[in-house]
Amino acid sequence: MIVSDICAIVATTTLVAVGAAVSGSAAYSPRWAGVLAGGAGAVAVVMLSLCRAWDVRVLGQGPEEFRRVGRAAVIAMLALSVIALAVRLDELRPWVFVGMPALAVTAVSQRYLLRKVLHARRREGSCLLPVLAAGTVEAVHDLIRRTRSDSHIGWRVEAVCTPDGLGIGRVAEVDGVPVVGNLDELVERTRLGGYRVVAVAPAPEWTPDRVQRLAWDLEGGTAELVVTPTLMEVAGPRLHVAPVFGLTMLWVSAPTFSGIPRLIKAVMDRVGALVLTVLAAPVLLLIAAAIKLDDGGPVFYRQYRVGRGGQAFPMLKFRSMVVDAHQLRHALAAANQGSGPLFKMRRDPRVTRVGAVLRRYSLDELPQVLNVLFGSMSLVGPRPPLAEEVASYGQDARRKLLVKPGMTGLWQVSGRSDLSWEESVRIDLRYVESWSLSMDLVILWKTVSAVVGGKGAY
């Protein structure tokens, strides 16, 4: 990653230097342009380091990696601007307004490609950190399941320690992973096995003193201690660690649904929807014609969904089913393959020929750009639910209604219709609780591959 970023810095600053040197301005001799390029590149390297853009904890997963690169580029722009003002060096402008933005785009693009390569290797079983998990059998079982389903995180649980040293059914293994000892033997087993991560899963035996002693005992070794949270699934900017009354407290701030970031999101929604409507206009017309020629019925299907604050709104879609599809749903109730209050069928007989193609590539949802344009939806957000779904919501699922539903979201890039009801609720709540602008940008980027692949769409 460091080599990749330095190559991006050299390439972008050199191109700006070449452009400045050949611009014909007397202020940019080739040598002077080279000196300015070297200075701008050095500032960029320093800022990437200060912003911890090479921290292994964020490489290869989540939006935080890209956020740090963007932050480094912005700070580098500010630093170069201050230098230019302080020494009256107007010749730095091209590196401020062209070089640093180009660096951010190039570095993020290269990191994304490297991430795809890394994830492919991890799916094959390579580039995984050996993990020793310690906790109750149930908690360890859940951790093993998650590491296997989300291999891109880079963990492989290779051994387990449980309170009594036994696994499921009193056999010394959990999901095929050997139980190598009890919690008292954890430190010894970590040193003997050469594990890189010790994951502490919930167990009644884990008192604060015991976890602290474990952290002390692991110091100086190769293993990092990771303690799984047991209170709630919250991440990102809402978590803060600070001392209070001599105790280290984990502060969980309330999610914010207003302010400058939300204003930026609203502007991005409207502008993005407008641009998307203009660019997709020919495709919209072709789809409308295909639907009309298929069975002669109406092109659009209006369905009332529940939006922010529980307010119902008419959501627009291209019609992908026969005209009387809703009336036929009751006759198909026994064939329902959806979980919870959702109704889903992999081969729904109500879907038309054109509709099957539209659904596979989510083209039936394109008219929702008009919902975004008029403010009832967002480009990114939780899945827009039906009124009957909301009627069955518990307190946790109702938190989805704190934000606008989206054309796409974590549910779209995490499996779509293949998700269980519990998984879809958990994913939507994760978005609501941990929202950030960078998360939205990553989801929009991932939506492209999810739609092209058609996985989970039916």
N, C-alpha and C positions, 0 to 999 in steps of 0.2 A: 504493500500500500504506500509506503514511504517513497519507493522508487517511482511508482505510478504518479504520485502527486508532484514529485520533483520534475518528472518529464513533462507534466502538464504546465508547471511553472515556466520551465525553460522554453517550451513551445509557444505559449501565449505571449510571454514578455519579449521573446525574439521576434515574433511576427509583428508585434506593435513597434518594436525598434526598427525593423525593416520598413514598415509603412511610414514611420516618422522620417527615416533617412531619405526615402525616395519621394517624400512629399514636396521637395523643392524648397522647403523653408531653410533659410540660413541658420536657424537656431538648432538644427539637427544635423550635425556632421555624423558620419558613421561611427566614429569613436565615441562621441558624446552620447549618441543614442544607445550604444552598447553599455556605457557606464550607467545611464539611467535605467536600462533594462535590468542590469545586475543588481542595482539598489532596490528596485521594485520587487525583484524576485527574492532578495534576502528578506525584505519586509514580509512577504507572503509566507516564507518558510517559518519565520519567527511567530507569526500570528497563528498558523496552523498548529504549531507546537503549543503555544499558550492556550489555545482553545481546545486542547486535548483531542485533536482530530485523529490522532494515531493511538488512542487508548483502545487496547484490545477488547475491553468490555463492551464497546459499542460497534466494533467492526463486524460487518456481515449480518446485522439484524436491526430492524426497527428504523424509525426516521431520525433518531438522535444523531447518527453518523452524518447524515446529509445536513442536518441542522448546524452541526459544528463547523462543517466546511463553509456553509453560507455565512455563519457568524464571523469566521476568520476572514473571509473575503470582504465583508462590510467593514470590519475593524481595520483591515489593511487599506481600504479606500480612505477611511477617515485619517489614518496615520499619514498616508502620503499627502492628503490634502493639507494637514497641519504643517508637514514639512515644507510643502510648496508655499504656503502662506508665510511661514517663519523666515525662510531664506529667499522669498520672492522668486521661486523657481517655477514659472508657468509651464515650462517644458514637460512637467510631470503629468499634465492633464490627460494625455492619451492613456497612460498606465492607470490613472484613477478611474476614468469613465469607460475605458474599453478593456484594458488589460485585466483588471481584477474581476469584472463581471464575466469575461470570457474564461478566466481561470476557474471560477466557481462552476460554470456550466461544464467545462471540460473535466474537472476533477470529479464532479458528481457523476457524470456519464461513465467515466472510467471505473469509478468505484462500483457503480451499478453492474457493469459488465463483470468485474471481478467477483462481485457478490453472487451473480448467477453461476459462475464457474464453481465457486466455493460450495454453493448449495447443491449443485449437481454432484460434486465429489462426496458431499456428506450423505446424499441419498444413496450413494454406492457403498457407504460405510467407511469412507476415508475422512481424514481431517476432523475427527471427533475427539473430544477430551474425555479421558476415562474418569468416571464418577463413582465415588463410594457414597451411597445413600444410607441415612440412618434415621429411623423413626418406627412408628407402628407399621404393621404389615399392610394395613389399609392405605396409609399415607404413602408408603413406599411404592405400593402397587399403582397408585394414581400417578406418582412421579415417573415411574417407568413407562406407563402408557403415554404420558404427555411427551416424553423425550423421543419415543418411537414415532409418534404421529407428527411431531414437529422436529424432524431431524435437522432442519436448517439452523436451529439454535446451536448445534454443535456438541451436544452432550450424548454420552452413551453410558448408562448405568451398568457397571461391570461387577459390582459387588454390593452387598447389603448387610447392614448391622441392625438388628431388631432388639427390643428390650430383653427378650428371653433367648435370643440366638436361634430362633426357629422361624420358619416361614409359613406359607399357607398349608393347612392340613398337617401341621406339626412336622413338615418336611423342610429340610434346610435349603429352600429356594423360594423365590417369589417371581412368578412369570418367567421361569427359566434362568433367572439371575441367582447365583449362589449366595446363601447367607453365610458370611465368613466369621461371624461372632456376634456378641451382644454389645450394648452401648459402652460398657466399661472397657472393651477391647478396641474401641474405634481408633484411637490415636495409634496404637501399635499396628493395626491392620493397614492404616493409611500409609505409614512409613514403609512397611513391608511390601505393599502392593504398588507403590509409586503412583498413586492416583493424583490427578491434577485438581480435582474439585471434591470437596466433602459437602454434600448437600444434606442439611439438617431438616428433616421433615417433622411434622407435628408428632409429639408423644408426651404423655403426662410426665415422664421422667426428665424432660428438658426444662429444668428450672433456670432462671437467669444466671445464677452463680455457676451452674454446671456448663452452660453455653459459654460463659466468659472464660472459664478454665480451659475449655476445649480450644477456644481461640488462642489462648496463651500457649497451649501445648503444641499447636500446629505452626506457631511462628518459627521462621527459619527453615521450614520445609518447602516442598514444591507445590503443596496443595493449598488452594484458596478455600476459605470457609464461606458457604452460602447458606443462609437461613431462609427457608420458605415462609412467606407471610401467611398468617392464619386468620387475620381479621377480615380483610376484604381485598378485592382485586383492583388495586389502584396503582397507577404508575405515573412517571413523567413529572411535570412541573408541580403536581399537587403534593408531592412528598418532600418534606424538609426534616432534616435532623438537627436538633438544637438542644443545648443543655438547659434544664430547668430545675432549680432547687438542688443542684448537684447531681441530677439524674439526666441521662441521655434519653431524650424523648423523640419519637417519630411523629411529626406533625402532619396531619392530613387535612389540607385546606379544602373548603367547599368548592365544587366546580363552578366556574364563572360562565355565565351565558350572556354577558354583555361586555361593553368596553371596546377598546380599539381593535383587538384581534377579531372580535365578532363583527365589528363594522367592516374590517377588511374582508372577512369571509362573505358578508352580504354583497359587497361590491364585486368580489370575484364571482359569486353566483350569477349576478345579473349580467356582468360583462361576458362571462364564459357562456352563459345560455344564449345571449345575443349572437356571439360569434359562431357558436355551434349551430344555431338555427340557420344562419346565413350559409355556412359551409355545407350543411347537410340538406339544404333545400332540394337539390336534384334527387337525392336519395329518397327523401320524404315523398316526393311526387311519384317516383317509380314504385315505391311500396304501396302507395294509395291506389295506383292504377292496377297493380297486381292483385290486391285484395278485391277490388271492384270486379275485375275480370274473372276471379276465381268462383264466386258464388253470387255476385250481384248485390250483396248486402251492404250495410253501412261500413265506411272505412274506419271510423273511430269507435272506441268503446269507452264510455264514461262510467267510472265506478267510484263511489264515494269511499274515501279512506280517511283515517283519523290522523290529524297533524299535530303540530305543537300546541300544547295546552288542552288537548282533547277536542280541538275544533275540527269538524268534518269539512272536507273539501272534495270537489270532483276531480279525480285524477284521470288524465287522458292516456290512452294507449291505442296502438293500432289493434284492430279486432283480429284475434288469432283463433277464435273459436266460432262455432256455428251461432246463429242469431239467438236461439233459445237455450244457450249453454247453462245459464243459471237455473232454469227450471229443470234441466236434466240432471243437475248435480245430486238431487235427492235420490234418484234412481241408482246412482253410482256410489252411494255412501259406503257400501260394503267393500268396495275396491279401493278405498282411500289408503294411500301409502304415506300420507303426511303424518307428522307427529304433533302432539298437542292439538291446538285448535286449527292447525293448518290443513287444507285439503290439497293433496298432490297425487298425481298419477303419472307414472313414467310414460305410459302409452294411453293418454287420455283420448277416447274416441270422439270427443267434442272438438278437438283441434283440427283445423282445416289444413289442406296441403301447404298453402302459403304460410299459414300460421306456424307450422312445425319448423320451417326455416327461420321465420322471424324470432321464434322463442329460443332456438338453439344459439343464435348470436345476439339475443337481447334487442333486436331491432324493433320489436313491438313496443319497447319502452321509450323510443326516441321522442314521441310527442310530449313526454314529460318535461322537455326543455321549456315548454310554454308554462307549465306549473312553476318551474324555477324562475322564469322571467317575470311572472306576476306575483312571486313571493310566497306561494303556499308550500313550496318544496325547496330543497337545497341540492347542489350538485352531489354533495357527500353527506350522508347521515344514516340513521337507522332505517330499516325496511319499513315502508308505509303500511300500517296494519289495517285490516277491515274492522268495522264496528263490532262484529260478533267476536273477533279475536280479542279486542280490547275489553269486552264484557267479561272475559274469562281471565284477565290479567290479575296477577297478584301484585303486591306492593313493589316488588323488585322490577317486574316487567313494565310497570307504569312509569318508571323513570325514563323510559324511552321517549315519552311524550314531552320531556323538558326541552327538546330541540326539534328542529324541523326534520321531517323524513327526507331521505336522499334518493336521487336517481341511482346512485351506487353507494357502497359502504363496505365496512369490514365483512359483512355477510356475503357481499358479491364476490370478494376476492378470497373467501375462505371456504368455498364449497357450495354456496347457493342452496339449491334444493336438496343436496346431499346431507345438509346439516340436520341434526335432530332439533326438536323444539328447545330443549335445554341449552344446546350449544348456540343456537341463534340468539336466544335471549342473553346469554353470557357475552357473546361477541358484541351485540348492540350496547349492552351496559358498559362494556370496556370502552367503547367509543365515547359514550356520553360522559363517563367518569374521567377519561384521560385525553380528551380532545386537544388537538393543537393544529395550527396551520400546516406544519410540516407533515403531520399525520394525514391530513386531507390530500396534500400533494402526492404522497406515496400511494395512497389508495387510488387516486385518479390514474397514476402511472400503472399500477398493477391491474386496474380494470381492463386495460387494453388487452393484456395477455389472457385474462380470465374470459373475456368476451370472445376473442379469437379462438381460444381453445374449446369453448362451449362446455366446459366441465360443470356438471351439476345443474345444467339448464334443461328443463323439460316442462 
